[in-house]
Amino acid sequence: MTLTTEDLARAWRPIESAPKDGTDVLVWCVHPNAKYCDTLADASDWQCSVVARWIEHNGGGWTWHGMLGTFTHWMPLPAAPKIGDEA
């Protein structure tokens, strides 16, 4: 399988390389309870992707809506759909 430029642009990257300029990105969030799961199926309930952005308020940090946890990876968001595109 050959990866396209688009595939590479969507690959998960280490969180340390995420932009800190206010850009919305997709991040992988792992809840602290994930470490207590015995199986991968159980752990999947304790991790998910969320949209987040870095803000400079109070010394800087991530802001997001969703699960509590630690961010491990990030990727750019896909382009928004064009108005009038069929689903």
ABEGO torsion letter per residue (X at the ends): XBBBAAAAAABBBBAAABBAAGBBBBBBBBBAAAAABABAAAAAAABBBBBBBBBABGGEEBBBBEBBEBBABBBBBBBBBBBGBBX
